Amino acid sequence: MTDSELEEIVRRLRRQGADDHLVEVKSAATKVPKDLWPSVSAFANTEGGLVILGLAEKDHFAPAEGFDATKILDEVRSGLDEAPGAHPKVQPLPDVDLERRHVDGADVVLLRIHPLREKPGVHLPCYVLAQGVTAGSYTRVGDADRHLTAYEIYLLSSRLQPDDTDRGTVPSLTADDLDEALVADLVSALRERSSRALDGIAPTDRTGALRRLNVLAEDHRLTLAGCLALAAYPQQDYPQLTIDVTVHPGAEKSLDGTTRFLDRRVCDGPLPVAVRDAVDTVLKNLRTRRVVDGLGGTDVPEIPAEVLREAIVNAVMHRDYSAAVRGQQVAVDVYPDRVEVINPGGFWGDRTKDNVAEGRSAKRNEVLAKLLGDARIPGSRSSLAETQGSGIPRMIHAMRQHGLPAPSYASSTIGHVIVRLDRFGLLDPEMETWLEGLPGDVDRRPEERSALALAKTTGHVTVADLRSNLGLDSDDCRDVLGRLLGDGLLIGINDGPYVLADLERTIVMTSAQHSVLAVLDAVVPRSVREIAELTGKSVSALRPVLRDLVAAGLIQATAPPQSKNRRYLLAP
C-alpha cells in the first residue's frame, strides 16, 4: 500500500466518522485487543480487509496515545504463527501482510487479511480457536463482525465436498408423476443431438431412459433432480421450491403497509416451465423499444430476454437444495432501475463474486444441471440452459451490446448469490429520448446506439471505448463508427476519437478536415505547427481548414487569430 492510498483511507474514515466493511480500526494502546481476532476471522471468511492498529476511533481516528508499534507487531505475529509449538489465535490461518507505517507522524500497524477462498484446498471457516468453530466464526457486515449462522458455517465447510442432494429420492413420487410432454421433449432433444446418453436403450424403454438420465433411482422413485425438472407438479412435495417474481414501486422493498408491490407471480411447476413463466413475467414489466428490421419490426426489452433467462436458470440450477433451505424460494425482484435474482446457497466450490465470470463451470447439483442443460424451453426448439461455463460471459456480452453494465454479483453473501441486472446504463430514458430524435434511429443497431450514447456522455468515442464497453473486436468497432460517420452523425477518422456532428450545421467533410479532427483533443490544445507535424500537411494549407472547422463549431480556438498563443481544441 502506498502512502497516498493510506492517507486516502484515513481521510475516508474521518469523513464518514466510522470504520466500514473494508477497514477495521483499533487503538491497541497497551496491547493487542481480544476483538482483533474476530475481525481477522470475519475478513478471512469474506472478501478480506484491512485492520489499522494505533488509531483511536473515538478521537476521530487520531493516533492512539501510548501505542507501541514494536510490541503490537510482535503480538500480532505471535497470534498468526503456525510454526510447531506456536499458539495461533485463529484457524485456519489466512495469508496476511503486516507492516509498520505512519499516520500524522505517528506509528501505526497495518494488517491486511486476504480471503481464505484464495488458498486452494483450505477448509473454511476461519474461526477464533479459543471460542471454537460454532461460537468463533465470523463474517463482516458493514462495520461490524457478526457471528456466522449454523447454516453459513455449513456452507463454508462443505463448499469443496461433492453434493449429491439432487440424487436423493422423493419417496412419494414415481415415474407416473412425470410430465409426459417434458419427458418426451427431453428424450427427443437428446436423440436429435446424437447424444450418447441413451445409447443401447430402445426407443420404447421409457424406464431404462429415465434410469440412465438419473430421473429415476434404483427403487424407481423420482430423484430430487428428476422431480424438479420433469415432475408434473414438484410443489406437491416441496411447496416453496418456486420462483417468486415481485415488481416493486420503489428502489427498495416497501416497508409500509401501502403499495407493497405492483405485480407479483409465484412461478411453480417443473423448473423449465417455472423459468419460462418467470422470464415472461419480468419482461411484461420492463420497457420496450421498437426496432425495425426490413419490412418488419420487433419490440426489444431494456434487458435482453436471454440474460434474464440465464440469470434465473443459474439461480435454480446452482442453488442449495438441502433440507435447511427448502423453505426458501428463488426471488426475482424487479425495481425501477434494476432486476435482482437471489438464490439461497451462496457460491459453491471455488466460485466467488470476483471470479464467477471467468467461464469455468462448477456445479453443485450435477444431475439437475445435466437435465436442465439437455432440456428445451417449453414450446421452443432452443436449449433452456448452458452448462459449460460460458453462460455468464454471454450475459456480459449481451448486456454490453445493449449499452448496459455487466451483471454484478457484488451484493452476494455467504448464504445467498445475488445478481444485479441494471435496467439502463448508458441508455437511460433521457438518452433513449435523445436517440429517438436522431435521423434514422428506427433502423439503428444496438451497438450503434451505444456508440452514440458514449459520444454524447463522454464527449467522444473511440475504437478502444467500444471494445471496452461493448466487448466487440476492433474491426467490428471500426465498422460501427464507419456507419455512423457515413450517416453524418459522427465526425472523426481511423480509430478516433469521433465526436458528434452538429446536425444543425452539418458540413461536407473533406479529407483534410477529417485529418485535423483525428489529431485534436477536447482537453489538450494543439498549435497549428503541432497539427501540421501530426497530419503531414503544411501550415499554410491548414489555416483555411482550421478556419472552416472553427466556423462550423467543430473545434475551438483558444486565442484571437493573430495571437502566437492560438491553439485548437475539439469543441465540447
C-alpha positions as CSV (number, residue, x, y, z in Angstrom):
1,M,0.0,0.0,0.0
2,T,1.4,3.4,-1.0
3,D,1.5,6.4,1.4
4,S,-1.2,8.2,-0.7
5,E,-3.5,5.1,-0.5
6,L,-3.2,5.0,3.3
7,E,-3.8,8.7,3.5
8,E,-7.0,8.4,1.4
9,I,-8.2,5.5,3.6
10,V,-7.7,7.6,6.8
11,R,-9.4,10.6,5.2
12,R,-12.4,8.4,4.2
13,L,-12.7,7.1,7.8
14,R,-12.5,10.5,9.3
15,R,-15.1,11.8,6.8
16,Q,-17.6,9.1,7.5
17,G,-16.8,9.0,11.2
18,A,-16.6,5.2,11.4
19,D,-14.8,2.2,10.0
20,D,-16.6,0.1,7.4
21,H,-16.8,-3.3,5.7
22,L,-13.3,-2.9,4.2
23,V,-11.4,-1.4,7.2
24,E,-11.4,-2.0,10.9
25,V,-9.6,0.4,13.3
26,K,-8.4,-0.5,16.8
27,S,-6.4,1.7,19.1
28,A,-4.4,-1.2,20.7
29,A,-2.9,1.4,23.1
30,T,-1.4,-1.1,25.5
31,K,-1.8,-4.5,23.9
32,V,-3.5,-6.3,21.0
33,P,-7.2,-6.3,21.9
34,K,-9.1,-9.6,22.0
35,D,-11.6,-8.3,19.5
36,L,-8.8,-8.2,16.8
37,W,-9.2,-12.0,16.2
38,P,-12.9,-11.9,15.4
39,S,-12.1,-9.2,12.8
40,V,-9.4,-11.5,11.3
41,S,-11.9,-14.3,11.1
42,A,-14.5,-12.1,9.6
43,F,-12.3,-10.7,6.9
44,A,-10.8,-14.1,6.1
45,N,-14.3,-15.6,5.7
46,T,-15.4,-12.9,3.3
47,E,-13.5,-10.7,0.8
48,G,-10.6,-9.8,3.0
49,G,-9.9,-6.4,4.6
50,L,-7.5,-4.1,6.4
51,V,-7.0,-3.7,10.2
52,I,-5.3,-0.5,11.3
53,L,-3.8,-0.7,14.8
54,G,-2.8,2.5,16.5
55,L,-5.7,4.9,15.7
56,A,-8.4,5.9,18.1
57,E,-11.9,5.9,16.5
58,K,-13.4,7.8,19.5
59,D,-10.8,10.6,18.9
60,H,-11.7,11.0,15.2
61,F,-9.1,8.4,14.2
62,A,-6.2,10.3,15.7
63,P,-3.0,8.4,16.7
64,A,-3.7,6.5,19.9
65,E,-1.7,7.6,23.0
66,G,0.7,5.1,24.3
67,F,0.7,2.9,21.2
68,D,3.9,0.8,20.9
69,A,4.2,-0.4,17.3
70,T,7.1,-2.8,18.0
71,K,5.2,-4.6,20.8
72,I,2.0,-4.8,18.8
73,L,3.8,-6.2,15.8
74,D,5.3,-8.9,17.9
75,E,2.0,-9.8,19.5
76,V,0.2,-9.9,16.1
77,R,2.9,-12.1,14.6
78,S,2.7,-14.4,17.5
79,G,-1.1,-14.7,17.1
80,L,-0.6,-15.6,13.4
81,D,2.3,-18.0,13.8
82,E,1.7,-21.6,12.5
83,A,5.2,-23.0,13.4
84,P,5.3,-26.2,15.5
85,G,4.7,-25.3,19.1
86,A,3.2,-21.9,18.3
87,H,-0.2,-20.8,19.7
88,P,-2.1,-19.1,16.8
89,K,-5.3,-17.3,17.7
90,V,-7.3,-18.4,14.6
91,Q,-7.5,-21.4,12.4
92,P,-7.0,-21.9,9.5
93,L,-4.6,-19.1,9.2
94,P,-5.2,-16.7,6.3
95,D,-2.5,-15.1,4.2
96,V,-1.7,-11.7,5.7
97,D,0.6,-8.6,5.1
98,L,1.9,-7.0,8.3
99,E,3.8,-3.7,8.3
100,R,4.6,-0.6,10.3
101,R,3.5,2.7,8.7
102,H,2.9,6.3,9.8
103,V,-0.2,8.4,10.1
104,D,0.1,12.1,11.2
105,G,3.7,11.4,12.0
106,A,2.9,8.6,14.5
107,D,3.4,4.8,14.1
108,V,0.6,2.5,13.2
109,V,0.5,-1.2,12.3
110,L,-1.3,-2.3,9.2
111,L,-2.7,-5.9,9.0
112,R,-4.0,-6.9,5.6
113,I,-6.0,-10.1,5.7
114,H,-6.5,-12.0,2.4
115,P,-9.7,-14.1,1.9
116,L,-9.2,-17.7,2.6
117,R,-11.1,-18.7,-0.5
118,E,-8.0,-17.7,-2.4
119,K,-6.0,-20.5,-0.7
120,P,-6.6,-23.8,-2.6
121,G,-7.7,-26.7,-0.5
122,V,-8.2,-24.8,2.7
123,H,-11.3,-25.7,4.7
124,L,-13.3,-22.8,5.9
125,P,-14.5,-21.2,8.1
126,C,-11.7,-19.3,9.8
127,Y,-12.5,-19.2,13.5
128,V,-11.1,-17.9,16.8
129,L,-9.6,-21.0,18.4
130,A,-10.5,-20.0,22.0
131,Q,-14.2,-19.8,21.0
132,G,-14.5,-22.9,18.8
133,V,-16.0,-23.2,15.4
134,T,-19.6,-22.6,16.3
135,A,-19.1,-19.5,18.5
136,G,-15.9,-18.2,17.0
137,S,-16.6,-18.0,13.3
138,Y,-17.4,-14.5,12.0
139,T,-18.4,-12.6,8.9
140,R,-18.1,-8.9,8.0
141,V,-21.4,-7.0,7.8
142,G,-20.9,-3.2,7.4
143,D,-18.5,-2.1,10.1
144,A,-19.2,-5.0,12.4
145,D,-18.1,-8.6,12.9
146,R,-21.1,-10.8,13.1
147,H,-21.2,-14.5,14.2
148,L,-21.8,-16.9,11.3
149,T,-25.0,-18.8,11.5
150,A,-25.0,-22.5,11.6
151,Y,-26.1,-22.6,8.0
152,E,-23.3,-20.3,6.9
153,I,-20.8,-22.5,8.7
154,Y,-22.2,-25.5,6.9
155,L,-21.9,-23.8,3.5
156,L,-18.3,-22.7,4.1
157,S,-17.2,-26.1,5.5
158,S,-18.9,-28.1,2.7
159,R,-18.2,-25.9,-0.3
160,L,-15.5,-28.2,-1.7
161,Q,-17.3,-31.5,-1.0
162,P,-19.3,-33.3,-3.6
163,D,-23.0,-32.6,-3.1
164,D,-25.4,-35.4,-4.1
165,T,-28.5,-33.8,-2.7
166,D,-30.1,-33.8,-6.1
167,R,-29.6,-37.6,-6.4
168,G,-31.7,-38.2,-3.3
169,T,-35.1,-39.7,-3.8
170,V,-38.6,-38.3,-3.3
171,P,-40.4,-41.1,-1.5
172,S,-43.9,-40.3,-2.6
173,L,-43.2,-39.8,-6.4
174,T,-42.7,-42.4,-9.2
175,A,-42.5,-42.3,-13.0
176,D,-46.3,-41.9,-13.0
177,D,-45.9,-38.4,-11.6
178,L,-43.8,-37.1,-14.5
179,D,-44.9,-34.6,-17.1
180,E,-45.1,-36.8,-20.2
181,A,-44.6,-33.9,-22.6
182,L,-41.5,-32.7,-20.9
183,V,-40.0,-36.2,-20.8
184,A,-40.8,-36.8,-24.5
185,D,-39.2,-33.5,-25.4
186,L,-36.1,-34.2,-23.4
187,V,-35.6,-37.6,-25.0
188,S,-36.3,-36.2,-28.4
189,A,-33.7,-33.4,-27.9
190,L,-31.1,-35.9,-26.8
191,R,-31.7,-38.2,-29.8
192,E,-31.7,-35.2,-32.2
193,R,-28.3,-34.1,-30.9
194,S,-26.9,-37.5,-31.4
195,S,-26.1,-37.7,-27.7
196,R,-24.7,-41.0,-26.4
197,A,-26.8,-40.6,-23.2
198,L,-29.4,-43.1,-24.5
199,D,-27.1,-45.5,-26.4
200,G,-28.2,-49.1,-26.1
201,I,-31.7,-48.1,-24.8
202,A,-34.6,-48.9,-27.0
203,P,-36.9,-46.1,-28.0
204,T,-39.7,-47.9,-26.2
205,D,-37.8,-48.5,-23.0
206,R,-39.1,-45.5,-21.0
207,T,-37.9,-46.8,-17.7
208,G,-34.4,-47.5,-19.0
209,A,-34.1,-44.0,-20.4
210,L,-35.3,-42.4,-17.1
211,R,-32.8,-44.5,-15.1
212,R,-30.0,-43.6,-17.4
213,L,-30.7,-39.9,-17.0
214,N,-30.9,-40.2,-13.2
215,V,-34.6,-39.2,-13.3
216,L,-35.4,-42.5,-11.6
217,A,-33.4,-44.0,-8.7
218,E,-32.8,-47.8,-8.3
219,D,-36.0,-48.1,-6.3
220,H,-38.0,-46.5,-9.1
221,R,-38.7,-43.4,-7.1
222,L,-38.0,-40.0,-8.6
223,T,-34.7,-38.4,-7.8
224,L,-34.9,-34.8,-6.5
225,A,-33.4,-33.6,-9.8
226,G,-35.9,-35.6,-11.8
227,C,-38.8,-34.3,-9.7
228,L,-37.7,-30.6,-10.0
229,A,-37.0,-30.8,-13.8
230,L,-39.7,-33.2,-15.0
231,A,-42.5,-33.9,-12.5
232,A,-45.9,-32.5,-13.3
233,Y,-46.0,-30.6,-10.1
234,P,-42.9,-30.7,-7.8
235,Q,-44.5,-28.4,-5.3
236,Q,-46.8,-31.2,-4.2
237,D,-43.8,-32.3,-2.0
238,Y,-41.8,-29.1,-2.0
239,P,-44.2,-26.2,-1.8
240,Q,-41.6,-23.5,-1.5
241,L,-39.3,-24.6,-4.4
242,T,-40.7,-21.9,-6.7
243,I,-39.6,-18.7,-8.4
244,D,-41.1,-15.6,-6.7
245,V,-41.2,-12.6,-9.1
246,T,-42.1,-9.4,-7.4
247,V,-42.3,-5.9,-9.0
248,H,-41.6,-3.1,-6.6
249,P,-42.7,0.5,-6.9
250,G,-39.6,2.0,-5.4
251,A,-35.8,1.4,-5.4
252,E,-36.1,-0.8,-2.3
253,K,-38.7,-3.2,-0.9
254,S,-41.6,-1.3,0.7
255,L,-41.6,-1.3,4.5
256,D,-45.0,0.4,4.9
257,G,-48.5,-1.1,4.6
258,T,-49.5,0.8,1.5
259,T,-48.3,-0.2,-2.0
260,R,-46.1,-3.2,-1.3
261,F,-45.7,-4.3,-5.0
262,L,-47.1,-3.5,-8.4
263,D,-47.1,-7.1,-9.7
264,R,-46.3,-10.5,-8.3
265,R,-46.3,-14.1,-9.6
266,V,-45.2,-17.2,-7.9
267,C,-44.0,-19.4,-10.7
268,D,-44.4,-23.0,-10.0
269,G,-44.5,-26.3,-11.8
270,P,-41.4,-28.1,-13.2
271,L,-38.4,-25.9,-13.5
272,P,-38.4,-25.4,-17.3
273,V,-42.0,-24.2,-17.0
274,A,-41.3,-22.0,-14.0
275,V,-38.3,-20.4,-15.6
276,R,-40.3,-19.6,-18.8
277,D,-43.1,-18.1,-16.7
278,A,-40.6,-16.1,-14.6
279,V,-38.9,-14.6,-17.6
280,D,-42.2,-13.7,-19.2
281,T,-43.4,-12.0,-16.0
282,V,-40.3,-9.9,-15.8
283,L,-40.4,-9.0,-19.5
284,K,-44.0,-7.9,-19.1
285,N,-42.9,-5.4,-16.5
286,L,-39.9,-3.9,-18.5
287,R,-40.0,-1.1,-21.0
288,T,-39.5,-2.0,-24.7
289,R,-38.3,-0.2,-27.8
290,R,-39.5,-0.8,-31.3
291,V,-36.7,-1.8,-33.7
292,V,-37.5,-2.0,-37.4
293,D,-35.7,-4.6,-39.5
294,G,-36.5,-4.5,-43.1
295,L,-40.3,-4.6,-43.6
296,G,-41.0,-5.8,-40.1
297,G,-40.1,-4.9,-36.5
298,T,-39.6,-6.3,-33.1
299,D,-40.1,-4.9,-29.5
300,V,-36.7,-5.0,-27.7
301,P,-36.8,-5.1,-23.9
302,E,-34.4,-3.0,-21.9
303,I,-32.8,-6.1,-20.5
304,P,-32.3,-8.9,-23.1
305,A,-34.5,-11.9,-22.6
306,E,-31.6,-14.3,-22.9
307,V,-29.8,-12.5,-20.0
308,L,-32.9,-12.8,-17.8
309,R,-33.3,-16.5,-18.6
310,E,-29.6,-17.3,-17.9
311,A,-29.7,-15.5,-14.6
312,I,-32.9,-17.3,-13.5
313,V,-31.7,-20.7,-14.8
314,N,-28.4,-20.3,-12.9
315,A,-30.3,-19.5,-9.7
316,V,-32.5,-22.6,-9.8
317,M,-29.7,-24.8,-11.2
318,H,-27.0,-23.9,-8.7
319,R,-29.0,-23.1,-5.5
320,D,-28.7,-25.2,-2.4
321,Y,-31.5,-27.8,-2.2
322,S,-30.5,-29.2,1.2
323,A,-33.2,-29.5,3.8
324,A,-32.0,-26.4,5.6
325,V,-33.2,-24.1,2.8
326,R,-36.0,-26.0,1.1
327,G,-38.3,-23.4,2.6
328,Q,-36.6,-20.6,0.6
329,Q,-37.7,-19.6,-2.9
330,V,-35.6,-18.2,-5.7
331,A,-36.5,-14.5,-5.6
332,V,-36.7,-12.2,-8.7
333,D,-37.1,-8.6,-7.6
334,V,-37.9,-6.0,-10.3
335,Y,-37.2,-2.4,-9.3
336,P,-37.4,0.8,-11.4
337,D,-33.7,0.8,-12.0
338,R,-32.7,-2.9,-11.8
339,V,-33.6,-6.6,-11.6
340,E,-32.1,-8.7,-8.8
341,V,-32.1,-12.6,-8.9
342,I,-31.4,-14.1,-5.5
343,N,-30.9,-17.8,-4.7
344,P,-30.0,-19.5,-1.4
345,G,-26.7,-21.3,-1.0
346,G,-24.0,-18.8,-1.8
347,F,-21.2,-19.6,-4.2
348,W,-20.1,-23.3,-4.4
349,G,-16.7,-24.7,-4.9
350,D,-14.0,-22.2,-5.8
351,R,-16.6,-19.7,-7.3
352,T,-16.6,-16.2,-5.8
353,K,-18.2,-12.9,-6.7
354,D,-14.8,-11.9,-8.3
355,N,-14.2,-15.0,-10.5
356,V,-17.7,-16.1,-11.4
357,A,-17.4,-14.5,-14.8
358,E,-14.2,-16.4,-15.8
359,G,-16.1,-19.0,-17.8
360,R,-15.3,-22.1,-15.7
361,S,-18.1,-24.4,-14.7
362,A,-18.6,-25.6,-11.1
363,K,-21.8,-27.5,-10.4
364,R,-23.3,-28.1,-7.0
365,N,-26.2,-30.1,-8.5
366,E,-24.7,-32.2,-11.2
367,V,-27.7,-34.2,-12.2
368,L,-30.1,-31.3,-12.2
369,A,-27.6,-29.2,-14.2
370,K,-27.4,-32.0,-16.8
371,L,-31.2,-32.3,-17.1
372,L,-31.7,-28.6,-17.4
373,G,-28.8,-28.3,-19.9
374,D,-30.4,-31.0,-22.1
375,A,-33.9,-29.6,-21.8
376,R,-35.5,-27.2,-24.2
377,I,-37.6,-24.1,-23.4
378,P,-41.2,-25.3,-23.3
379,G,-42.8,-24.6,-26.7
380,S,-39.4,-23.9,-28.3
381,R,-36.6,-25.6,-30.0
382,S,-34.0,-23.6,-28.0
383,S,-32.0,-25.0,-25.2
384,L,-33.1,-23.9,-21.7
385,A,-29.6,-23.7,-20.2
386,E,-25.9,-23.6,-20.8
387,T,-23.7,-25.8,-18.6
388,Q,-20.2,-25.4,-19.9
389,G,-19.3,-22.2,-18.1
390,S,-20.0,-19.8,-21.0
391,G,-23.4,-18.6,-19.8
392,I,-22.2,-15.6,-17.7
393,P,-19.7,-14.4,-20.3
394,R,-22.6,-14.5,-22.8
395,M,-24.7,-12.5,-20.4
396,I,-21.9,-9.9,-20.1
397,H,-21.6,-9.7,-23.9
398,A,-25.4,-9.3,-24.4
399,M,-25.6,-6.6,-21.7
400,R,-22.7,-4.7,-23.3
401,Q,-24.4,-5.0,-26.7
402,H,-27.4,-3.1,-25.2
403,G,-25.2,-0.4,-23.6
404,L,-25.8,-1.9,-20.1
405,P,-23.4,-2.6,-17.3
406,A,-22.2,-6.1,-16.9
407,P,-24.2,-8.3,-14.4
408,S,-23.0,-7.5,-10.9
409,Y,-22.5,-10.1,-8.1
410,A,-21.1,-7.6,-5.6
411,S,-24.0,-7.9,-3.1
412,S,-23.7,-11.6,-2.8
413,T,-23.2,-13.0,0.7
414,I,-22.0,-16.3,2.2
415,G,-25.6,-17.5,2.2
416,H,-27.0,-16.1,-1.0
417,V,-25.9,-15.4,-4.6
418,I,-27.4,-12.1,-5.7
419,V,-27.0,-11.0,-9.4
420,R,-28.0,-7.4,-10.3
421,L,-29.1,-6.6,-13.8
422,D,-29.3,-2.8,-14.5
423,R,-32.4,-1.8,-16.5
424,F,-30.5,1.0,-18.1
425,G,-26.9,2.1,-18.2
426,L,-25.9,4.5,-21.0
427,L,-29.3,4.1,-22.4
428,D,-31.4,5.6,-19.7
429,P,-34.8,7.1,-20.5
430,E,-33.3,10.6,-21.2
431,M,-30.7,9.1,-23.6
432,E,-33.4,7.0,-25.3
433,T,-35.4,10.2,-26.0
434,W,-32.3,11.9,-27.4
435,L,-31.5,8.9,-29.6
436,E,-35.1,8.7,-30.9
437,G,-34.7,12.3,-32.1
438,L,-31.8,11.4,-34.4
439,P,-32.3,10.8,-38.1
440,G,-32.7,7.1,-38.9
441,D,-33.0,5.9,-35.3
442,V,-35.7,3.5,-36.1
443,D,-33.2,1.4,-38.1
444,R,-30.3,1.9,-35.7
445,R,-28.5,-1.2,-34.4
446,P,-27.9,-1.6,-30.6
447,E,-24.1,-1.2,-30.9
448,E,-24.6,2.0,-33.0
449,R,-26.9,3.4,-30.4
450,S,-24.4,2.6,-27.6
451,A,-21.6,4.3,-29.6
452,L,-23.7,7.5,-30.0
453,A,-24.6,7.4,-26.3
454,L,-20.9,7.1,-25.4
455,A,-20.1,10.1,-27.6
456,K,-22.8,12.2,-26.0
457,T,-21.9,11.1,-22.5
458,T,-18.1,11.5,-22.6
459,G,-17.7,13.9,-25.5
460,H,-16.1,11.5,-27.8
461,V,-15.9,7.8,-28.7
462,T,-13.0,5.6,-30.0
463,V,-12.4,2.1,-31.1
464,A,-10.9,1.4,-27.7
465,D,-14.1,2.8,-26.0
466,L,-16.3,0.4,-27.9
467,R,-14.1,-2.5,-27.4
468,S,-14.1,-1.9,-23.7
469,N,-17.8,-1.1,-23.3
470,L,-19.4,-3.5,-25.8
471,G,-17.0,-6.4,-26.0
472,L,-16.6,-6.1,-29.8
473,D,-13.4,-6.8,-31.6
474,S,-11.5,-3.8,-33.2
475,D,-12.7,-4.5,-36.7
476,D,-16.4,-4.6,-35.7
477,C,-15.8,-1.3,-33.7
478,R,-14.5,0.3,-36.8
479,D,-17.5,-0.9,-38.8
480,V,-19.8,0.7,-36.2
481,L,-18.0,4.0,-36.3
482,G,-17.8,3.9,-40.1
483,R,-21.5,3.5,-40.4
484,L,-22.2,6.4,-38.1
485,L,-19.7,8.5,-39.9
486,G,-21.4,7.7,-43.2
487,D,-24.7,8.7,-41.7
488,G,-23.3,12.1,-40.8
489,L,-23.8,11.5,-37.0
490,L,-20.2,11.3,-36.0
491,I,-17.1,13.1,-37.2
492,G,-13.6,11.5,-36.9
493,I,-11.1,9.3,-38.7
494,N,-9.3,6.0,-38.2
495,D,-9.7,4.7,-34.6
496,G,-10.9,8.0,-33.3
497,P,-11.7,10.0,-31.3
498,Y,-15.0,10.6,-33.0
499,V,-17.3,13.4,-31.9
500,L,-21.0,14.0,-32.5
501,A,-21.7,16.0,-35.6
502,D,-23.7,19.3,-35.3
503,L,-26.8,18.2,-37.1
504,E,-28.0,21.8,-37.5
505,R,-24.7,22.9,-39.1
506,T,-23.6,19.7,-40.9
507,I,-20.8,20.3,-43.4
508,V,-19.4,18.1,-46.1
509,M,-16.2,16.9,-44.5
510,T,-13.0,16.9,-46.6
511,S,-10.2,14.5,-46.0
512,A,-8.1,17.4,-44.6
513,Q,-10.8,18.2,-42.1
514,H,-11.0,14.6,-41.1
515,S,-7.2,14.5,-40.6
516,V,-7.3,17.6,-38.3
517,L,-10.2,16.3,-36.2
518,A,-8.4,13.0,-35.8
519,V,-5.3,14.6,-34.1
520,L,-7.2,17.1,-31.9
521,D,-8.3,16.6,-28.3
522,A,-11.0,18.1,-26.2
523,V,-8.6,18.7,-23.3
524,V,-5.1,19.2,-24.6
525,P,-4.8,22.2,-27.1
526,R,-2.5,22.0,-30.1
527,S,-0.8,24.7,-32.1
528,V,-1.1,24.9,-35.9
529,R,2.6,23.7,-36.1
530,E,1.8,20.7,-33.9
531,I,-1.2,19.9,-36.1
532,A,1.0,20.2,-39.2
533,E,3.6,17.8,-37.8
534,L,0.9,15.3,-36.8
535,T,-1.0,15.4,-40.1
536,G,1.9,15.9,-42.5
537,K,0.3,19.0,-44.0
538,S,1.8,22.4,-44.3
539,V,0.9,25.3,-42.0
540,S,-0.4,27.4,-44.9
541,A,-2.6,24.5,-46.1
542,L,-4.0,24.0,-42.7
543,R,-5.0,27.6,-41.9
544,P,-8.2,27.6,-44.1
545,V,-9.1,24.1,-42.9
546,L,-8.9,25.3,-39.3
547,R,-10.8,28.4,-40.1
548,D,-13.7,26.4,-41.6
549,L,-13.8,24.0,-38.7
550,V,-13.9,26.8,-36.2
551,A,-16.7,28.5,-38.2
552,A,-18.6,25.2,-38.2
553,G,-18.3,24.9,-34.4
554,L,-16.4,21.6,-34.6
555,I,-13.3,23.0,-33.0
556,Q,-12.5,25.9,-30.7
557,A,-9.6,28.4,-30.9
558,T,-8.0,29.4,-27.6
559,A,-6.9,32.9,-28.7
560,P,-7.5,35.5,-31.4
561,P,-6.3,34.7,-35.0
562,Q,-3.2,36.9,-34.8
563,S,-2.1,35.6,-31.4
564,K,1.1,33.5,-31.2
565,N,-0.6,31.6,-28.4
566,R,-3.5,30.5,-30.5
567,R,-4.3,26.8,-30.0
568,Y,-7.1,24.5,-31.1
569,L,-9.4,22.0,-29.2
570,L,-12.2,19.8,-30.2
571,A,-15.5,21.5,-29.5
572,P,-17.4,20.1,-26.4
